[in-house]
Amino acid sequence: MVKKLLPIQTCLTGKVTVPGDKSISHRAIIFGALSKGRTTITHFLDGEDCLRTIHAFEALGVTIRQEGQQVIIDSQGADNFIEPTQPIYLGNSGTTARLLLGVLAGLPFHIALYGDESLTRRPMDRVVQPLKQMGAQIDGRENSKYLPISVRGGALQSIAFIPPVKSAQVKSAVLLAGLFGNGNTTVIESTKTRDHTENMIKAFSGNISVQDNSISVPSNQQLIGTTLAVPGDISSAAFFLVAAAMVPNSKVTIEDVGLNPTRTGVIDVLQQMGASIEVVEERYIGGEAVGSITISSSTLHGIEISGEVIPRMIDEIPIVALLATQATGTTIIRDAEELRYKETDRIQTIIDTLTKLGATVEATTDGMIISGESTLSGAQVEAFGDHRIGMMIAVASLITEEEVTLVDPECINISYPTFFEDLSQLITS
């Protein structure tokens, strides 16, 4: 399937509410399933990846009713899970795979997991190795590096673990397994990553200790079902932030978006580049900061993006790279090697895509160098099954000189099923 995208002749104005946060939606399902009683989730992300997490726990015997953005989970906790009779299919969802491995490590079952072609190329050993240290028996391709993977779980030993990569998924998998351990499980991070798992444990009446970059959970907890609202996903909001920043005479407000400090690196970077941003109506819902962001078009300049801000905006780097093509001077992105292990090798995919559209971009081992104020041209470009690359291409088409043909636009449904409808509402006639 292809989609023809025309450059716009006007500006972007108005308000938009983006879908629920993808990371939080996954975790809400997981903790609702692990908890005793009823959990009600509103503004759930009704996207393909999050539905894979629902299906995985349904396979474990959990009763889950989902109607669009509302999900109701009735569970008696992990002690009442059942052993699936068939392997569990995870589609393209790396979050489901890695976090689910943490849960399965503690269950007295033999369970197999598999995914689509893209997920089968994504590394799982970063999660598997600590889980094996805790006592789980895990087998998969290339010494358990890749799916398909089978897990024989059961009694686990608690550990203190220092992740070799800056990954909230690795941290979360170990903490989830720690709930099934025999004492306190501790994860010590070199750089703080997104802390939705820590917040979620508290929201479900669990015990967790956070001291700087050291996070500990005791085993044998009884989590309790709750009611929670998922804030808008800042990773989805980022596409509208960049669109408004680079399309002249634009002003857009994104309402009720998550403002967790471990996720707002994109706001910091846009401000450093000269973007005009205002954050208002800040409040807390379920332990998560929420507010509205208004951004207006402005003159932008290149900067260096590196260090501790990278984990706080790792999913927003594709769209920030596009913005950098419209800023004066040079933008350098470093310390982002983790991008090579996403749905695609995002460093190379960003380079190839932006170059095809006429930008001047050079790849480095852990990032890229982008020369600013490029005039973008039309082309036929492919998303390669990567939702964030697909949305980056769509935003780029707003300012190209000719039509852009996007191949595989349906991959955007992974995180933002209504993306094109919401974008069209902001384009003034």
C-alpha positions in Angstrom: 0.0 0.0 0.0 1.2 3.5 -0.7 -0.1 7.0 0.3 0.3 10.2 -1.8 1.3 13.1 0.4 1.2 16.7 -0.9 3.1 19.7 0.5 0.8 22.2 2.2 0.4 25.8 1.0 -0.7 27.2 4.4 0.2 26.8 8.0 -0.8 24.5 10.9 -3.2 25.8 13.6 -5.5 24.4 16.3 -5.5 21.9 19.1 -5.0 18.1 19.1 -5.1 15.3 21.7 -2.7 12.5 20.8 -3.4 8.8 21.7 -2.5 7.3 25.0 1.2 6.8 25.9 2.4 3.6 24.4 4.8 2.7 27.2 2.3 3.4 29.9 -0.5 1.5 28.0 1.7 -1.6 27.9 2.5 -1.4 31.5 -1.1 -0.7 32.6 -2.1 -4.0 31.0 0.8 -5.9 32.6 0.2 -4.6 36.1 -3.5 -4.9 35.8 -3.1 -8.6 35.0 -0.6 -9.1 37.9 -3.0 -7.4 40.3 -5.9 -8.8 42.3 -9.3 -7.3 41.5 -10.6 -5.1 38.8 -8.5 -2.5 36.8 -10.1 0.1 34.6 -7.9 1.9 32.1 -9.0 4.9 30.1 -7.3 6.6 27.1 -5.6 3.3 26.4 -3.6 3.3 23.1 -5.7 1.1 20.8 -2.7 0.4 18.6 -1.3 -2.9 17.3 1.6 -3.2 19.7 -0.5 -2.6 22.9 -3.1 -5.1 21.6 -0.3 -7.7 21.5 0.2 -7.2 25.3 -3.6 -7.7 25.8 -3.6 -10.9 23.8 -0.5 -12.3 25.6 -2.2 -12.0 29.0 -5.5 -13.3 27.6 -3.4 -16.4 26.7 -2.4 -16.6 30.3 -6.1 -16.8 31.3 -6.7 -13.2 32.3 -10.2 -11.7 31.6 -9.7 -8.5 29.6 -12.4 -6.5 27.9 -11.3 -3.8 25.5 -13.5 -1.3 23.7 -11.4 1.3 21.9 -9.7 3.4 24.5 -11.2 1.7 27.6 -9.9 -1.6 29.0 -11.3 -3.5 32.0 -9.2 -6.2 33.5 -10.5 -8.8 36.0 -7.7 -10.8 37.5 -6.8 -12.8 40.7 -3.1 -12.2 40.2 -0.3 -14.3 38.8 -1.1 -17.3 41.1 -4.1 -17.9 38.9 -2.5 -17.6 35.5 -2.7 -20.7 33.3 -0.2 -22.3 31.0 -0.9 -21.5 27.3 -1.4 -24.4 25.0 0.1 -22.5 22.0 3.1 -20.2 21.5 2.3 -16.5 22.0 2.6 -14.3 18.9 3.9 -10.8 19.7 3.8 -9.2 16.2 6.2 -6.3 16.0 6.1 -5.3 19.7 9.5 -5.3 21.3 8.1 -3.8 24.5 5.7 -6.7 24.9 8.5 -9.2 24.2 11.0 -7.8 26.7 8.6 -7.0 29.6 6.7 -10.3 29.1 9.9 -12.2 29.5 10.3 -10.6 32.9 6.9 -11.9 33.9 7.2 -15.4 32.4 10.6 -15.9 34.1 8.7 -16.1 37.4 5.8 -18.4 36.3 6.0 -22.2 36.7 5.2 -22.7 33.0 6.8 -23.6 29.7 5.9 -20.9 27.2 7.2 -20.0 23.7 7.2 -16.6 22.2 7.6 -15.6 18.5 7.1 -12.4 16.5 7.1 -11.0 13.0 10.2 -10.7 10.8 11.2 -7.3 12.3 10.9 -8.5 15.9 12.8 -11.6 15.1 15.8 -9.4 14.3 15.7 -7.4 17.6 18.1 -8.4 20.4 16.6 -10.1 23.5 19.8 -11.2 25.2 20.0 -7.9 27.1 16.9 -9.1 29.0 17.6 -12.8 28.8 21.0 -12.7 30.6 19.8 -11.1 33.9 16.8 -13.4 33.9 19.0 -16.4 33.5 21.1 -15.1 36.4 17.9 -15.1 38.5 17.3 -18.8 37.6 15.0 -18.8 34.6 15.6 -21.3 31.9 15.4 -19.5 28.5 16.3 -20.9 25.1 16.3 -19.2 21.7 18.2 -18.6 18.5 21.9 -17.7 18.8 22.2 -18.5 22.5 18.8 -16.9 23.3 19.6 -13.6 21.5 16.7 -13.7 19.2 13.1 -14.9 19.0 11.6 -17.5 18.8 12.3 -18.0 22.5 11.0 -20.5 25.1 10.9 -19.8 28.8 10.7 -22.3 31.7 10.1 -20.1 34.7 9.6 -20.7 38.4 11.3 -19.8 41.6 13.8 -16.9 41.1 16.7 -15.6 43.0 16.7 -11.9 43.7 19.7 -10.0 42.2 21.4 -6.6 42.1 21.9 -5.7 38.4 23.7 -3.0 36.5 22.3 -2.9 33.0 25.0 -2.7 30.3 22.7 -0.6 28.1 20.5 2.4 28.9 17.1 0.7 28.5 13.9 1.1 30.4 12.7 -2.2 29.0 15.7 -4.1 30.5 15.2 -2.3 33.8 11.4 -3.1 33.8 11.9 -6.8 32.9 14.3 -7.3 35.8 11.9 -5.4 38.2 9.0 -7.5 37.0 10.9 -10.7 37.6 11.9 -9.3 41.0 8.3 -9.5 42.0 8.7 -13.3 41.8 12.1 -13.4 43.6 13.1 -14.3 47.1 14.0 -10.9 48.5 14.9 -7.5 47.2 15.8 -7.1 43.5 17.8 -4.0 42.7 18.6 -2.3 39.4 21.3 0.3 39.4 21.3 2.5 36.3 24.2 4.6 35.0 21.7 7.1 33.5 18.1 7.4 34.6 15.7 6.0 32.0 11.9 6.4 31.8 10.3 5.5 35.1 6.8 4.4 34.1 7.3 1.0 35.7 8.3 2.5 39.0 5.2 4.8 38.9 3.0 1.9 37.9 4.1 -0.3 40.9 3.1 2.6 43.2 -0.3 3.1 41.4 -1.1 -0.6 42.0 -0.4 -0.3 45.7 3.0 -2.0 45.4 6.2 -1.3 47.3 9.3 0.1 45.6 12.3 2.0 46.7 13.9 4.6 44.4 17.2 6.2 45.6 18.8 8.3 42.8 19.5 5.7 40.1 19.0 2.7 42.3 15.6 1.0 42.2 14.6 -1.9 44.4 11.5 -4.1 44.6 10.7 -6.7 47.3 9.2 -10.0 46.3 5.9 -11.6 47.2 3.8 -8.5 46.9 0.1 -8.4 46.4 -0.7 -5.7 43.8 -4.2 -4.3 43.9 -6.3 -3.4 40.8 -7.0 0.3 40.3 -8.4 2.9 37.9 -6.0 4.9 35.9 -6.0 7.3 32.9 -3.2 7.1 30.4 -1.8 10.5 29.4 -1.2 11.4 25.8 2.0 10.1 24.4 4.8 12.7 24.1 6.5 10.6 21.5 3.4 11.0 19.3 3.0 14.7 20.2 6.6 15.3 19.0 5.5 14.9 15.4 3.1 17.8 15.8 5.6 19.8 17.8 8.2 19.6 15.0 5.6 20.2 12.3 4.5 23.4 13.9 8.0 24.5 14.6 9.2 24.3 11.0 6.0 25.2 9.0 5.9 29.1 8.8 3.1 30.9 10.7 2.0 27.8 12.6 0.7 27.6 16.2 -0.5 24.2 17.6 -1.5 23.1 21.1 -1.3 19.4 22.1 -3.6 18.8 25.1 -3.3 16.4 28.0 0.1 15.1 27.0 2.4 13.2 29.4 5.2 15.3 30.8 7.2 12.7 32.8 10.7 14.3 33.3 12.3 11.1 32.0 10.5 11.6 28.7 10.6 15.4 28.0 14.1 15.5 26.5 12.5 16.5 23.2 11.1 19.7 24.7 14.5 20.6 26.1 16.1 20.0 22.7 13.5 22.0 20.8 14.0 24.9 23.2 17.7 24.7 22.8 17.2 24.9 19.0 15.2 28.1 19.4 11.6 26.8 19.3 8.9 28.8 21.0 7.2 26.4 23.5 4.9 27.0 26.4 3.8 24.2 28.8 0.7 24.9 30.9 -2.0 23.2 33.0 0.5 20.9 34.6 -1.0 18.3 37.0 -0.5 14.7 38.1 -2.6 11.7 37.1 -1.6 8.3 38.5 1.8 9.5 39.4 2.5 10.9 35.9 2.9 14.6 35.1 0.4 15.8 32.5 -0.2 19.1 30.8 -0.7 21.0 27.5 2.1 22.2 25.1 1.7 25.1 22.8 4.4 25.6 20.1 4.8 28.3 17.4 7.0 28.4 14.4 10.3 30.2 14.9 13.8 30.5 13.6 15.9 27.4 14.6 19.6 26.7 14.8 21.6 23.5 15.0 23.0 22.1 18.3 24.8 19.1 19.6 22.5 16.5 21.2 24.2 13.9 23.4 24.7 12.5 26.8 21.9 12.1 29.4 19.2 13.7 27.2 19.4 10.8 24.7 17.5 8.2 26.8 14.9 10.9 27.5 14.1 11.4 23.8 15.4 8.2 22.1 12.1 7.6 20.2 11.9 11.3 19.1 15.3 11.4 17.4 13.9 10.6 13.9 11.6 13.6 13.9 14.2 15.8 15.6 16.6 14.8 12.8 14.0 16.1 10.3 13.7 19.4 12.2 17.5 19.7 12.1 17.4 19.8 8.3 15.5 23.0 8.6 17.7 24.7 11.2 20.6 26.9 10.4 24.0 25.4 10.9 24.9 21.8 11.9 23.2 19.5 14.3 25.3 16.6 15.7 23.6 13.6 17.4 25.8 11.4 19.6 25.4 8.5 22.1 22.4 7.2 20.2 23.6 3.7 19.2 20.5 2.2 20.8 18.7 3.4 17.7 20.3 0.6 15.7 18.2 -1.9 17.7 14.7 -0.5 17.2 12.1 -1.6 14.6 14.8 -0.8 12.0 18.4 0.3 12.3 17.0 3.8 12.8 20.3 5.6 12.3 20.7 4.1 8.9 17.0 4.4 8.0 16.9 8.1 9.0 20.0 8.8 6.9 18.7 6.9 3.9 15.2 8.5 4.1 16.3 12.1 4.6 19.0 11.8 2.0 16.4 10.6 -0.5 14.3 13.6 0.3 17.2 15.9 -0.5 18.8 16.5 3.0 22.5 16.4 3.7 23.0 13.8 6.5 26.0 11.8 7.5 25.9 8.7 9.6 28.3 8.1 12.5 28.7 5.0 14.7 26.4 6.3 17.4 24.4 9.0 15.7 24.5 11.4 12.7 25.6 14.8 11.5 22.9 17.0 9.8 23.6 20.0 7.7 20.8 22.6 8.1 18.4 24.5 5.9 18.0 21.9 3.3 15.4 22.2 0.6 13.5 19.0 0.6 12.2 17.4 -2.6 9.5 14.9 -3.4 10.3 11.2 -3.7 9.0 7.7 -3.1 10.2 6.6 0.3 9.5 3.5 2.4 8.8 3.3 6.1 10.3 -0.2 6.4 7.6 -1.2 8.8 8.8 1.5 11.3 5.9 3.7 12.6 8.1 6.5 13.7 9.9 6.6 10.3 6.5 6.6 8.6 5.3 9.6 10.6 8.6 11.4 10.1 8.1 11.1 6.3 4.5 12.4 6.6 5.7 15.5 8.5 8.5 16.0 6.0 6.0 16.0 3.1 4.4 19.2 4.6 7.4 21.2 3.3 8.7 19.3 0.3 8.7 21.0 -3.1 6.9 18.0 -4.7 4.6 15.2 -3.8 5.9 12.4 -1.5 4.8 8.8 -2.0 4.9 6.9 1.3 5.2 3.1 1.0 3.8 1.1 4.0 1.8 3.9 5.7 -0.2 1.3 7.6 2.8 0.7 9.9 1.8 4.0 11.6 -1.1 2.1 13.2 1.4 0.5 15.6 1.3 3.7 17.8 -1.0 6.2 16.1 -4.0 4.8 14.2 -5.6 8.3 13.7 -2.4 10.1 12.8 -3.4 11.3 9.3 -6.9 12.4 10.4 -5.4 14.4 13.3 -2.8 16.0 11.1 -5.3 17.0 8.5 -7.4 18.8 11.1 -4.5 21.2 11.8 -3.9 22.1 8.2 -5.7 25.4 7.6 -7.7 25.7 4.4 
